[in-house]
C-alpha cells in the first residue's frame, strides 16, 4: 500500500509547465522592449528597409542636394548615426539573448524534473511487476503441487 501512495503522490504533482507563460509573466518592461527590438532588428524587413534608407541618404546628399547637402561626402553624420545605432543595438540584442538563455535553463530544469518523475514511476512499476511475477510463480508452483 505504501508504494501505491507514493506513486499516487508523484502522479498528483504536475511537473510539466508551459515555460513560455511562466517566463513571460516574469518579464520587466525593459526586457519586453529589448525582445521587440531584437525581433525587429533581426528581420529581413528591417535590413532591407535600413539599406533603402542608407541609399536614400547617400543619393540625397550626393546628387539631389548637390549645392547644399546636409551631410556631404564622406557622410560623417551618417557614420555617427550608424555608430550610435550599433552601440545601442548590440547590448539590446545581447540582453534578449541572455533572457533566451535563462528560458532555456528553465526548460532544461523542467525536463529534468519530468524525466526524474518518469524514472521513479518506471522503477516503481518494475518493482510491482517483479512482485506480481513472484506471486504468479508461487501460485503456479502451489497449483502443481496440489495436482
N, C-alpha and C positions, 0 to 999 in steps of 0.2 A: 504493500500500500504506500510506503514511503516513496518508492520510485515513481509511482503514478502521480503523487502530489508534486514532486519536483519537476516532472515533465509538464504537468498542467501549469505550474507556476511559470516555467520557461515559455510555454506557448502563449500565456496571457501577456507577458511583457513583449510589446511590439518594438522591435529594433529597427525596422525599416521606416525611414522617414524621407519625405521629399526634401532633400537638402537645398534645392533651389529656393523653395519657400522659406526654409529656416534661415538661409544665408541672406535672402533679400529683405527679410524682416529686420535684420541687424545692421543694414547699410545706413551710413550717415548721408547727409545731403551732399557733402564733398565727394564721397565715394560714388554716389549715383551720377553726379556731374562728370567725374573722371571716366566712368564707364561709357557714358554717352559720347564724350569727346573721343575716346579711343575707338568706339564703334564707328563714328563718322569719319575720323581721320584715317582709319584703316580700310576705307572702302574705295572702290574704283571710281565711284561717282565723285568723291572728294578729290581724288588725284587728277581726274580729267578736268573737273571744273577749276581746280587750282592751276593747272597747266594753261588753261584758257585765260585765266586772269593774268598770269605772268606774261603770256604772249600779248594780251591786250595792253598791259603796262608798257611793254617794250615797243610795240607798234605805235602807241600814242606818243611816247617820248622820242621815238626815232624819226617818224615820218609825219604824223598828223600835227603835232605841236612843234614842228621843226624850228620855228622862230623863237618860241618861248616855252621850251619843255620844263615841266616842274621837277623832273629828275633826269637830267641829261646823262648821256653815256659817260661813265661806266656804271650808271644806275646805283649810286651809293645809297640812296634812300631805300631802294628795293632790297639791296643787300642787308641793310639794317632791319627792315621789316622781316625778311626771311630768317635772319639770325634770331630775332625775338620770338618768332613763331616756333622755331626749332628748340630754343631754350625752354619754352613753356611746354611744348608738346611732348618732349622726351620724358620729363618726370611724370606728367599726367598719364602717359601710356604705361610707364613703369608701375605707377600706383594701381592701375587697373590689372596689370599682370600679377602684382603681389596679391591682390584680392582673389584673383582666379586661382592662384596657388593655395591660398587659405581654403578656398572652396574645395579644391582637390584633396587637401588634407582631411577636411571634414568627411568627404565622400569615402576616402580610404579608411578612416576610422570606423565609419558606419558599416562599410563592407566587412571589416574585421569582426565587428560585433555580431553581424548576421552570420558570418561563417563560423564564429565560435559557438553561437547558439545552435546552429545546424549540426556541428560536430558533437556537441553534448547530447542532443536529441538522438543522433545516429548511434552514439555509444550506448545510450540507454535502451534503444530498440534492439541493438545487438545483444545486450545482456538478456533482455526478455526473450529473444528468440532462442538463445542458448538454454535458458531455463525451460522453455517450452520443449525443446528437443530432448533435454534430460528427462522431463516428465513423460514425454511420448515414449522414449526408450524404456523407462521404468514401467510404464503401463504395458508396453508390448512384451517385456520380459515376464511381467506378472501374468499376462494372459497366456503365454506359452507354458509357464509352469502350472497353471490351472488346467490346461488341456491334457 
